[in-house]
Amino acid sequence: MENKNIIGIIGLGYVGLPLASLARLKGFKVYGFDINASIIEKVNNNESHIEDKSLKTLLAKLKKENKKIEATDDFTKIKECDFVFICVPTPVKENHMPDLTPVKSASESIAKNMRRGQCIVLESTVYPGVTEEVMIPILEKFSNLKAGIDFDVAHCPERIDPGNKKWNVSNIPRVIGALTKDGLDKIAKVYSKIIDGEIIKLSSIKAAEAVKIIENSFRDINIAFVNELAMSFDKFGIDILEVIKGASTKPFAFMPHFPSCGVGGHCIPVDPYYLIQKAKDIGFEHKFLKLAREINNHMPDYTVKILENEMKKLKIRLRKANVGILGMTYKENIDDLRESPAFKIAHLLKKKGANVFVFEPHVKNIRGLEKEKVETLDEFLSKAQYIIVASPHKEFLQIPANKFKDAGIKIIIDGKNKLAREDFKKEGIVYRGIGHN
Ligand SMILES: NC(=O)c1ccc[n+]([C@@H]2O[C@H](COP(=O)([O-])OP(=O)(O)OC[C@H]3O[C@@H](n4cnc5c(N)ncnc54)[C@H](O)[C@@H]3O)[C@@H](O)[C@H]2O)c1
């Protein structure tokens, strides 16, 4: 059944493209706006520029039903839209300051083409205050319209977890805060036509903005806690995975988190800085969040140190040694390199004089490591003698330990504690995980 409202989605990435696909499948006419010509071309062909099974399924369904998202960089089409969802990136700069350039430019592009009666929803993750203090003033300035009177505004943070088989854009519950009660009801209603997940109405936009920031900070803090425990338990000779498994038997008040060679992605290592920096501006210091960031940022160094120590035991120096990094994405079985700790590991190894090789079958271009990139697993194994597994894609987990042994691999550092530890030990390869040896 076709829905009468027209929807515009600004930014066709990990967040915008699934939402646009789902809205189109639910019968809305959908414009997808982006500034990247190759993304526009792919989306217009019902193709995904992102390697994600559930997204590809959505696009295949669209193709089958002979439906398509109209992808464009022509923002005058905004005029036709009843609801506009902003899904542009919210990165941090080198100094960890929030970079709101995409939110500001998307807001300006919308504002120049707005009309009365529209609803503008920010889905990007931001600190409390961005929607009302940054976005609305731009929308009002360039449109000459008044928020809350001529148009409605809301924040509804996206919680998608790319690669998650159970939770997807359709079934994840959503929280919404809007400028007016009327706007809140209208926007909640349109979401309920697109997604199946529960829709929770909050009392303010700021509360909705804060929800997303605390969700991701909660993860960052808990991961930092287990990373700290992993480093401590390495000294105690206690296996952190066994301890987490034990603690998880408590039927309440414990939630397992796992240590690793670092935290990556566009969200967890980024979003806490949004709160840290904004709170600092208004006179509050988030000591806890800052410490969590510091601990998690240190994990690539710790991983390289583990390798260096094991090499020392074998009387080998890291300088001039051939070290391979297996998997460069921030987590396994996806194609997203953003903020991946594997890059920091590579740069640390290079700084220490190692010859570095990287193998990442899920991504074509490994920016900054073009010379280090190898094309096949066999080439990788023939070049590296010491390996750090930074992203254990499922195909890597299927490589038998004796293949590493035959290739002359002496040490393997399991950056996500996912390898079959005993198999490597049996082959006489030195195995070290993160708090798990
Ligand atoms: N990636 C995730 O898993 C995830 C999950 C939940 C929330 N988020 C949040 O959602 C937001 C979007 O993240 P993403 O991962 O989808 O980013 P992305 O980089 O995958 O996609 C963003 C898209 O926006 C486009 N774009 C940038 N500036 C634009 C502009 N001015 N006008 C039109 N298009 C523009 C880019 O070309 C790109 O295609 C961020 O705030 C992020 O924190 C991301």
Ligand as a Chemical Component Dictionary entry (heavy atoms), coordinates in Angstrom:
data_LIG
# 
_chem_comp.id                   LIG 
_chem_comp.type                 NON-POLYMER 
_chem_comp.pdbx_formal_charge   0 
_chem_comp.three_letter_code    LIG 
# 
loop_
_chem_comp_atom.comp_id 
_chem_comp_atom.atom_id 
_chem_comp_atom.alt_atom_id 
_chem_comp_atom.type_symbol 
_chem_comp_atom.charge 
_chem_comp_atom.model_Cartn_x 
_chem_comp_atom.model_Cartn_y 
_chem_comp_atom.model_Cartn_z 
_chem_comp_atom.pdbx_ordinal 
LIG N1  N1  N 0  27.463 3.820  11.555 1  
LIG C1  C1  C 0  26.744 3.421  12.601 2  
LIG O1  O1  O 0  26.784 2.257  12.995 3  
LIG C2  C2  C 0  25.844 4.396  13.332 4  
LIG C3  C3  C 0  24.895 3.877  14.246 5  
LIG C4  C4  C 0  24.049 4.748  14.907 6  
LIG C5  C5  C 0  24.188 6.118  14.696 7  
LIG N2  N2  N 1  25.138 6.601  13.836 8  
LIG C6  C6  C 0  25.200 8.050  13.644 9  
LIG O2  O2  O 0  24.515 8.354  12.424 10 
LIG C7  C7  C 0  25.163 9.434  11.734 11 
LIG C8  C8  C 0  25.530 8.994  10.332 12 
LIG O3  O3  O 0  26.495 7.959  10.426 13 
LIG P1  P1  P 0  26.792 6.977  9.216  14 
LIG O4  O4  O 0  27.635 5.889  9.767  15 
LIG O5  O5  O -1 25.563 6.661  8.492  16 
LIG O6  O6  O 0  27.701 7.925  8.276  17 
LIG P2  P2  P 0  28.161 7.603  6.802  18 
LIG O7  O7  O 0  29.452 8.318  6.608  19 
LIG O8  O8  O 0  28.085 6.151  6.534  20 
LIG O9  O9  O 0  27.037 8.283  5.897  21 
LIG C9  C9  C 0  26.825 9.630  5.862  22 
LIG C10 C10 C 0  26.454 10.058 4.445  23 
LIG O10 O10 O 0  26.163 11.446 4.502  24 
LIG C11 C11 C 0  26.659 12.058 3.331  25 
LIG N3  N3  N 0  26.811 13.485 3.586  26 
LIG C12 C12 C 0  27.769 14.124 4.289  27 
LIG N4  N4  N 0  27.514 15.435 4.348  28 
LIG C13 C13 C 0  26.376 15.630 3.662  29 
LIG C14 C14 C 0  25.598 16.776 3.352  30 
LIG N5  N5  N 0  25.947 17.981 3.776  31 
LIG N6  N6  N 0  24.473 16.607 2.620  32 
LIG C15 C15 C 0  24.099 15.379 2.179  33 
LIG N7  N7  N 0  24.795 14.275 2.443  34 
LIG C16 C16 C 0  25.912 14.398 3.180  35 
LIG C17 C17 C 0  27.933 11.302 3.044  36 
LIG O11 O11 O 0  28.333 11.427 1.693  37 
LIG C18 C18 C 0  27.565 9.884  3.427  38 
LIG O12 O12 O 0  27.085 9.140  2.342  39 
LIG C19 C19 C 0  26.332 9.823  12.614 40 
LIG O13 O13 O 0  25.948 10.863 13.463 41 
LIG C20 C20 C 0  26.607 8.587  13.433 42 
LIG O14 O14 O 0  27.210 8.879  14.674 43 
LIG C21 C21 C 0  25.936 5.764  13.135 44 
# 
loop_
_chem_comp_bond.comp_id 
_chem_comp_bond.atom_id_1 
_chem_comp_bond.atom_id_2 
_chem_comp_bond.value_order 
_chem_comp_bond.pdbx_ordinal 
LIG N1  C1  SING 1  
LIG C1  O1  DOUB 2  
LIG C1  C2  SING 3  
LIG C2  C3  SING 4  
LIG C2  C21 DOUB 5  
LIG C3  C4  DOUB 6  
LIG C4  C5  SING 7  
LIG C5  N2  DOUB 8  
LIG N2  C6  SING 9  
LIG N2  C21 SING 10 
LIG C6  O2  SING 11 
LIG C6  C20 SING 12 
LIG O2  C7  SING 13 
LIG C7  C8  SING 14 
LIG C7  C19 SING 15 
LIG C8  O3  SING 16 
LIG O3  P1  SING 17 
LIG P1  O4  DOUB 18 
LIG P1  O5  SING 19 
LIG P1  O6  SING 20 
LIG O6  P2  SING 21 
LIG P2  O7  DOUB 22 
LIG P2  O8  SING 23 
LIG P2  O9  SING 24 
LIG O9  C9  SING 25 
LIG C9  C10 SING 26 
LIG C10 O10 SING 27 
LIG C10 C18 SING 28 
LIG O10 C11 SING 29 
LIG C11 N3  SING 30 
LIG C11 C17 SING 31 
LIG N3  C12 SING 32 
LIG N3  C16 SING 33 
LIG C12 N4  DOUB 34 
LIG N4  C13 SING 35 
LIG C13 C14 SING 36 
LIG C13 C16 DOUB 37 
LIG C14 N5  SING 38 
LIG C14 N6  DOUB 39 
LIG N6  C15 SING 40 
LIG C15 N7  DOUB 41 
LIG N7  C16 SING 42 
LIG C17 O11 SING 43 
LIG C17 C18 SING 44 
LIG C18 O12 SING 45 
LIG C19 O13 SING 46 
LIG C19 C20 SING 47 
LIG C20 O14 SING 48 
# 
